[in-house]
Amino acid sequence: MDKIMSFLTAEFFLNSRPNGGKAVLFRTLFITAYLYLLAIGLKSYSSEGSTFSFSWNEFLAEVNDTIPWLGAIFGATYAALYTRFSSQWSYLAGLYNQQIQAALTLDKAALKGENFAIWQAAFIEDAVCMHLATKVGFSNAILSMLKEYKTRRILEEDEHFGKLRVAEIERALEAAVRKQL
C-alpha cells in the first residue's frame, strides 16, 4: 500500500531531487494528469448511453467541456503539495535554529554530550525523511553534523539508517555541497 501511495503522490520525483519548488511542480503535473484523465473517464463512461470504446473525438469533446477541471485539479494539488513542503521547511529551519541557539548557550561538555548528539541525529533523520537534506541551507549543516562522531554513531546504529545509508547520505550531501559552489 505504501508503494501505491508513493506512486500516486509522485514521491518518485523526490528520489532524484530535493523537495522544493521544482519537485512540487513536477509532482503536481503528474498528479493533475492522472486525476484529470480519471475524472474525464468517469464522466464519460457514467453518462447515459455510454459504451466502453475509446474515441478520440469523444475524448477531445470531453476535454473541451472540462478544461476548467484541469485548472482546479492543478491548483488544489499545487497548493496542497506546496503547503506541505513549506510546513516541512519551516519545521526543519526552526529545529535547526533551536539547535544553534542551544549551542550558543551550552558549555562544551553539554555540546559534546550524548543528548545534543541525539538531537542532531533526529534533525538529520527528519531532514532525510522530508527530502530536504540536500537543499541549500541544510546540506552544509547536516554534513558538518555527520562529522561529529557521536551523531554519526547514533545514525549508524539506528535501524532505519545504518552504516551503508549514512555513507550514502554523506555522498549525496557532498555532491549537493559541491553543486552549490
N, C-alpha and C positions, 0 to 999 in steps of 0.2 A: 504494500500500500504506500509506503514511503517513496518508493521509486516512481510510482504513478503520480503522486502529488508533486514530486520533484520535477517530473517531466511536464505536467500540466501547468506548473508555475514557472517553467522555463529556467529553473535553477542551474541547468547545464551551462548557461551563459556565464555563470559565476565561477566555473572551473577554469576559464581562460582569462578572466579579468576580475579585478576587484569590484565590489559593489559600488555603485555610483551612478552618475548621470547617463553614461553610455549603456551600462548594463541595464538600468531601469528602462531606457528607451528600447533596447533590443528585446527585452523580456515583454514589454508592453506590446510591441509589434507582433511578436509570436502569439501571445495570448489573445490579442484582438483578432488576429486572423482566424484562429480555430474557433473562437466563440462566435464570431460573426458568421462563419460558414455553418456552424452548428445551428445557429438561430435561423438562418435562411432555410436550411434543410428542414427544420422542424416546422417552420411556417409553410413551406411549400408542400410538404407531404402530409400536413394535417388539414389542409384545405379540402373542401368538398370536391369530390371527383378526381382527386389526385391519383396518379399511378407511380409505381416505383421504377420509372425510367428517366434517365438523365437527358435533358435538352438544354443546349447552350442558349437558345432563345429564351426559354423559361427562366434559366439561371440569370441571364442579363436583365430580364424584366424584374425579377425579384431584387436584384442588386439596385436597379433603378428606383424601386419602391422603398428600399430600406437603407439608403445611403445615410440618413441621419442616425441609424442604429450604430453604424461604424464609428461615427464621432462620439457617440455616447459610451460605447464599449471602450474605445481608446481612452477617453477622458477619465472614466471611472477607474480603469486599470492603472493608468499612469499615476493618478492621484493616490491610489492605494499603495502601489509599489514605492513611489517617491516618499510618501509619508512614513512608510516602514523604514526605508533607508535613512531618512532624516532623523527619525527617532533613535535608530541604532547608532548613528554617528554622534548624536547629542549625548547619548548614554555613555559611549566609549570615551568621548572627549571629556566628559565630566569626571569619569572614573580616573582617567589619566591625570587630570588637573588635581584631583584629590590626592593622588599618589605623589605628585610633585610638591604639593602643599605639605603633606606629611613628611616628605623627605627633607624639607627645609626646617622642620621643627624637631625632628627626631635626632637623638645623638647617634654617633657612629655605630655603637653596639646594636641598637634597635634597628638601624638601617641595614645592617648586615645579618640581622636575625631571621629566624625561620618564618615568623609571621609576615614580615614585609615581603619575603620571597614567595610565600603562598599567595599573597595579594597580587604580586606581579604576574605569577603564573596564571592566576584566574583572569587577569586582564588579557594576557596573551591568548588564552583559550577563548575568551569572549570575542576577541578581535578576529581570530581564525574562523570561528563558527559563524560570524556575521559577514565573512568575506571582506573584511576591512583591513586586515593585517598589512597588506601590501600597498595600501593607499598612502599618498604623500601625507605627511603629518604623523602617521603611525609607524611606518616601516622602520625608520631610523631608531625610534624609541624602543620598539619591540626587539630589534636586532641588538641593541645595547643591553636590554634586559636579559636576552638569551645568553649573553656573555657572562652573566653572573652565575657562578657555579650552583648555588642553592636553587635558584629559579629554574635553571635548565634541568637539574636533577629531579625536581618535583614534576616537571612536564614529562621527562623521560620515563618516570615511574608511573605516570598516570595511565590508566587502562585505555583512554581514548586517544592518547598520543603515542608514547613510546619513543625509543631512540630513533627509529627509522623516520617516523613522522616529524620529529623535532628537526632532524637533519634536512628533511625535505622542505620544511617550513623555512629553515635558515637559508637554504639555497634560493628559495623564492624571494625572501626578503633581501638578500644580497643582490639579486638580479633587479629587483624593484629600486633599490637604492642606486645602483649603477645607472639605471634608466633615467633617474631623476637628475643625474649630474650633467 
